[in-house]
Amino acid sequence: MSESPQAEDGIWSYQSGQQSKQMDEQKGELGFEYTFTGPTYMIGYPRVVLNMFASESEDMDVFVCLRKADAHDKILCTINIPQEDLGMTEKVPLVNPLVFISPTGILRTNYRKIDKSKSSSHLPHHPHNETQLLKPGHIAELERGIWPTGMVFEAGEKLRLLIPSHHVVSAEFEPL
């Protein structure tokens, strides 16, 4: 990612449809990264516009998520309940009720139609009243809102836009 458009077009790919292992980082994600040069606050309703195609399918689910990484490339999460309030001294388990992984957006490509009259600048409205099949090999524009978020970045920290092959969520219970 950059603050200005890239000089040339590019094609990036990933394997869609891989099964989630309900853990934090996983293989097979397509990612874009921006490194902040100074303190930055990102607050509001992000949205993403992707131009995508499937080489052999008429439909696919597209998942996007925003992740924060520190200056050493370690991906960060948010603990939902302060550790001292949990009465814990050991590491907080990576389970959904205790740890928030990232703001996300999900869109099935066949329901990419947007109702402009009900959309806002930050949240496209998908009425799900018309199926628009993909034509294998043809590019389709997909616009999707992402959960509202607030993130604080220091110089050297990174924002990553990830396009994984599945919903990014941790397990509900540790044994899972």
C-alpha positions as CSV (number, residue, x, y, z in Angstrom):
1,M,0.0,0.0,0.0
2,S,1.2,3.5,-0.6
3,E,-0.1,7.1,-0.4
4,S,-0.2,7.4,-4.2
5,P,-1.3,5.1,-7.0
6,Q,1.3,2.6,-8.2
7,A,2.9,3.4,-11.6
8,E,2.1,0.0,-13.1
9,D,-0.7,-2.6,-12.7
10,G,-0.1,-5.9,-11.0
11,I,-1.8,-9.2,-10.5
12,W,-1.6,-10.9,-7.1
13,S,-3.1,-14.3,-6.3
14,Y,-4.0,-16.6,-3.4
15,Q,-5.6,-19.9,-3.0
16,S,-9.3,-19.3,-2.1
17,G,-11.2,-21.9,-0.1
18,Q,-8.5,-23.1,2.3
19,Q,-9.9,-24.3,5.6
20,S,-9.5,-22.1,8.7
21,K,-7.5,-23.5,11.6
22,Q,-9.1,-20.9,14.0
23,M,-5.8,-19.4,15.1
24,D,-4.1,-16.1,14.6
25,E,-1.7,-16.1,11.6
26,Q,-2.1,-18.7,8.9
27,K,-0.5,-19.4,5.6
28,G,-2.0,-18.5,2.2
29,E,-3.1,-15.0,2.9
30,L,-2.6,-12.3,0.3
31,G,-1.3,-9.2,2.1
32,F,-0.6,-5.5,1.5
33,E,1.4,-3.4,4.0
34,Y,1.8,0.3,4.9
35,T,4.5,1.5,7.3
36,F,3.7,4.7,9.2
37,T,6.4,7.4,9.5
38,G,4.9,9.1,12.5
39,P,2.1,8.9,15.1
40,T,-1.2,8.2,13.3
41,Y,-4.8,7.6,14.5
42,M,-7.0,5.5,12.3
43,I,-10.6,5.9,13.4
44,G,-13.8,5.2,11.6
45,Y,-15.4,2.9,9.0
46,P,-12.8,1.6,6.5
47,R,-13.8,0.1,3.2
48,V,-12.0,-1.7,0.5
49,V,-12.5,-1.9,-3.3
50,L,-11.0,-4.9,-4.9
51,N,-10.8,-5.9,-8.6
52,M,-10.9,-9.7,-8.5
53,F,-11.5,-12.7,-10.7
54,A,-11.7,-16.5,-10.2
55,S,-10.0,-18.5,-12.9
56,E,-12.4,-21.5,-12.7
57,S,-15.5,-20.4,-10.7
58,E,-18.7,-18.4,-11.0
59,D,-18.7,-17.5,-7.3
60,M,-16.4,-17.1,-4.2
61,D,-16.4,-15.7,-0.7
62,V,-14.0,-12.9,-0.2
63,F,-12.7,-12.1,3.3
64,V,-10.7,-9.0,4.2
65,C,-9.2,-8.0,7.5
66,L,-7.0,-5.2,8.9
67,R,-4.1,-6.1,11.1
68,K,-1.6,-4.1,13.1
69,A,2.1,-5.1,13.2
70,D,4.8,-3.7,15.4
71,A,8.0,-2.3,14.0
72,H,9.6,-5.8,14.1
73,D,6.8,-7.3,12.0
74,K,5.0,-9.0,14.9
75,I,1.3,-9.2,14.3
76,L,-0.7,-7.8,17.2
77,C,-4.1,-8.6,18.8
78,T,-6.2,-6.8,21.3
79,I,-7.0,-8.4,24.7
80,N,-10.8,-7.8,25.3
81,I,-10.6,-7.9,29.1
82,P,-7.6,-6.5,30.9
83,Q,-5.5,-9.3,32.2
84,E,-5.5,-7.9,35.8
85,D,-9.4,-8.0,35.7
86,L,-9.2,-11.7,34.7
87,G,-7.0,-12.5,37.7
88,M,-4.5,-14.0,35.3
89,T,-0.7,-13.8,35.5
90,E,0.0,-16.2,32.6
91,K,-0.4,-15.5,28.9
92,V,-4.1,-14.9,27.9
93,P,-5.3,-17.8,25.7
94,L,-5.9,-17.0,22.0
95,V,-9.6,-17.7,22.1
96,N,-12.4,-15.5,20.6
97,P,-14.0,-14.3,23.9
98,L,-10.7,-13.0,25.2
99,V,-8.8,-11.8,22.2
100,F,-9.9,-9.6,19.2
101,I,-7.9,-10.4,16.1
102,S,-9.0,-7.8,13.6
103,P,-11.8,-5.8,12.0
104,T,-13.1,-7.7,9.0
105,G,-15.4,-7.7,6.0
106,I,-16.9,-10.6,4.1
107,L,-18.6,-10.6,0.7
108,R,-19.9,-13.4,-1.5
109,T,-19.1,-12.2,-5.0
110,N,-22.5,-13.1,-6.4
111,Y,-24.1,-10.5,-4.1
112,R,-21.7,-7.7,-4.9
113,K,-24.4,-5.4,-6.3
114,I,-24.6,-2.1,-4.4
115,D,-27.7,0.0,-3.8
116,K,-26.3,3.6,-4.0
117,S,-29.5,5.1,-2.5
118,K,-28.9,3.2,0.7
119,S,-25.1,3.4,0.8
120,S,-22.9,5.9,2.4
121,S,-19.3,7.0,1.7
122,H,-18.0,4.5,4.2
123,L,-20.5,1.7,4.0
124,P,-21.8,0.2,0.7
125,H,-25.2,-1.4,1.0
126,H,-25.5,-4.8,-0.6
127,P,-29.3,-5.6,-1.0
128,H,-28.7,-9.3,-1.8
129,N,-31.7,-9.2,-4.2
130,E,-29.9,-10.1,-7.4
131,T,-27.3,-12.8,-8.2
132,Q,-24.4,-11.6,-10.4
133,L,-22.3,-14.7,-11.4
134,L,-18.7,-14.2,-12.0
135,K,-17.4,-15.0,-15.5
136,P,-14.3,-17.2,-15.0
137,G,-11.3,-15.1,-15.9
138,H,-13.2,-11.8,-16.1
139,I,-12.5,-9.0,-13.5
140,A,-15.3,-7.9,-11.2
141,E,-15.2,-4.9,-8.9
142,L,-16.0,-5.8,-5.2
143,E,-16.6,-3.1,-2.7
144,R,-17.0,-4.0,1.0
145,G,-17.2,-2.1,4.2
146,I,-15.0,-3.3,7.1
147,W,-16.0,-3.2,10.8
148,P,-15.6,0.2,12.4
149,T,-12.2,0.4,14.1
150,G,-9.8,2.6,16.1
151,M,-6.1,1.9,15.9
152,V,-3.1,4.0,17.0
153,F,0.1,3.6,15.1
154,E,3.6,4.9,16.1
155,A,6.5,5.5,13.6
156,G,7.6,2.1,12.2
157,E,4.4,0.3,13.0
158,K,2.4,-1.2,10.1
159,L,-1.1,-1.6,8.8
160,R,-1.7,-4.8,6.9
161,L,-4.7,-5.4,4.6
162,L,-5.0,-9.2,4.4
163,I,-7.2,-11.2,2.0
164,P,-7.2,-14.6,3.5
165,S,-9.0,-17.7,2.1
166,H,-11.4,-17.9,5.1
167,H,-12.9,-15.9,8.0
168,V,-10.1,-14.9,10.4
169,V,-11.3,-15.8,13.9
170,S,-9.9,-17.7,16.8
171,A,-11.6,-20.7,18.4
172,E,-14.3,-20.2,21.0
173,F,-12.6,-22.6,23.4
174,E,-8.9,-23.5,23.8
175,P,-9.3,-27.3,23.0
176,L,-10.8,-26.3,19.6
